[in-house]
Amino acid sequence: MMQFKRIMYDDGTNARYLVFMIYLLFQISFIALNYLENRYTGIAVTMQYIQYILPVAEILFFSFYFRGIDDPLKSLLSPIWFVVLAGVAIVWVFVFNSYHSAYSVYAPNTDTIYMFQILYFPCFVEMFNFSSIGVGIGRLFMKKGTAIIVSAIFYSLYYYMYLINAYSGYPYPYDAYFMLDAFAIGIIYIGLYALTYSIYPAMTLQMSLILLGLFSPPFPPSFFYTLVPS
């Protein structure tokens, strides 16, 4: 019987295949759910909720596999970087309050509520899957640099689901720019994780980039693809 333990490169083939298949299953599930959510409005909410809980499934599986909180899961236990994330979030709350006081354009606290919503989705959901799991598990089968690139490819495919559901909204060459920017920002986010072993720096950056759109109405719908005009 195969025992669940910390996989090393010289461990049994069956154990390696199991983790590799689970790793691929999670990545493909994220991409497929994003496609279904954007393609079929009738089931969009259901697909979105399933996508929300996938990180919980990943935490449960890999916490058992790694005998508790270890390796990719230790990215959740980064108090210093969590304080940085909390500090930046507090700054954004101050910015929102000042903005409302000066312009009174939006309903009070609307942007603050939105900030806390995006902290979980997309920030936590995407960064945990494509950074912690993507690199933490990927490096069991490949070098860290290769794992970052492979995970960034999965990340760009995840956002490619928006592109294929946009129909003629992104003609050539903007569709290529879209994918290039998605891959590039994926490298940045996942690279931040690889440098810090925490998902919170990438979450901080992603949250801030998304919230910048509230102050720039012509901002492109997907905040990261700077090469595509709005």
N, C-alpha and C positions, 0 to 999 in steps of 0.2 A: 504494500500500500504506500502510495506516495505521501510523504509528509509535507505539510506546509511550513516552509522555513525560508530564511533569507537566501535567495538564489545567488549563487556564485557562478562564474563562467564555466567551472568544471562540474556543475551539477548535472543530474540526469536529463536526457533529452525530453522525456515526457513532461517534466516540470517546466522546462524552458518553453515548450510548445504551449502548455496550458496558459502561462502568463502572457505569452505573445498573442495568443488568440483572444484572450480577455482584453488585452490592450487594444487590439484592432477592433474588437467589437464595440468598445466604448467610443473610439474615434469615429467609426462608421456610423454609429447610432447618433452622435451629435450632428453629423453632416446630413444624414437622412431626415432627422426630425426638423432641422432647419429648412430643408427642401419642402417637406410636407406642410410645415407651418406657413410658408410663404406662397405655396401653390394652391392649397385648398382652404378657403376661408371657413368652410363649415366645420373643419376639425382643427383649425388653427390654435384655439385656446387649449384643447386637449394636448396637442403636440407640444405646446409651449410649457405646460405644466410638467409633462414627462421630462422635457429637457431640463427644467428647473431641478428635478430630483435626481438626475443622473449623478451629480457629484456626491450625493449622499450614498448612492449605490457604490461608487468608486471607493469612498472612504470605508464603507463597511467591508468590501471585499479585500482591499489592500491592507486594512488594519489587521484582519485575520491572517492574511498571507505573511505579513511582515512581523507577526507576533507583537502586535500593539502599534503604537504610533512611532513610525520609523521611516526613514528615507523620504519618499515623495510626500508622506503625510507630515513630516516635520516642518514642511513649509508653512503649516498652519500655526506653528509654535515659534513665532519670531516676534517677541515682545517689542524690540526696538523698532522694527519696521512697522509693526502695528501702530505704535505711537505716532510714527511719521504719517501713516495713513489717516489716523484720527485727527492729527493736527491739521493736515491739509483739508480734511472735511470740515473742520471748525472754521477755517479761513473761508471756505466756500459758503458756509452758512452766514458768516458776516457779510460777504460780498452780496449774497442774495438779499439780506435785510437792508443793506445800504441801497441796493438797486431798487427795491420796492419803495423805499422811503423817497428816493429821488424822482422816480418815474411813475410808480403806482400802475404799471401796465398789467401785471399779472395779479391773480388773486394771492393774498398773503400766504406765505409758506408753501406755495405750490412747488417752487423750484427746490426747496429743501426736501420735501417729500419725494420728489423725483430723484434727488441725489441718493437718498437711502434706498430707493428702489433699484437704481442701476448699480449700486454697490454689490448687490447680490447677483443681479442679471442685467447686463452681461458680464460685469467685472469679475466677480468671484467664480461664476460658473465657467467662463471661458478660460480664465487664468489658471484655475485649478486643473482643468482637464488638459489644456494644451501646454501648460508649463510644468506643474508638479508631476502629473501623470505622464505627459509626453516625454519629458526629459528624464524624470526619475525612473520610469520603467524602460524607456527607450535605451538608456545607457547600459542596461543589462545585456543588450544584444548588439550594441554598436558604440562607437566612440561618442563622447559628449557632443562634439561639434556636429557630427552626423545626426545625432538625436535632435539637436536644435533645428537643423535644416528640415529633417523629416517632419517634425512637429509643426514647423512653420508652413510646410506644404499642406498638412491637414488643416491648419488654421485658414489658409487662403482658400482651400476647397470648401470649408465651412461657409465663408463669406461669398464664395462663388454661387451658392444657392440663391443669394439675393440677385445676382447678375442674371442667371438663367430665367428667373421669374420676372425680370424687368422687361422681357421681350425685346422690343426695338429701342428701349430706352438708352442703351449704351452701344451705339454703333462702333465699328472699328475706326480708329485705334483706341477709343476710350475703354473698350472692354479689356484690352491688353493692359492699359494703364491701371485699371481697377485691380486686376490680379497682381500686377507688380507691386502696387502700393499695399495690398493686403498681405502679400508675402513679406514685404519690407517691414511693416509694422509688427508682423508676427515675429520676425527675427529680433526686433527691438524688445518686445514684451518678454519673449522666451529667453532672450539673452540676459535681460535683467534678472530673471529667476536664476539662470545658470551662474551669474556672478554673486548673487546674494543668498541663494537657497531659500528664498522667501517669495511668496506670490504678492505680498503687499506693495512693494515698489511698483510692479507692473499694474496692479489695481489702482494705485494712486495716479499714475500717468494716464491710464485709460479713462478713469473717472473724470479727470481734469479736461482731457481732450473732448469728451462727450459734452461736458457742461459748458465748454466754450461756445458750443453751438447755440446755446440760449441767448448769447449776446451778439450773435452774428447770423441774422436771418437767412442770408444767402448761402450759409454754410452747406456743403454737400450733404446729402442724406446719410451716407456712411462716412463718418468723420475722418477716416484715415486716408482716403485716396486723394491726395492733394493734386495729382496730375489730371484729375477729371473735373471739368468745370461744373458748377452747380446749374 
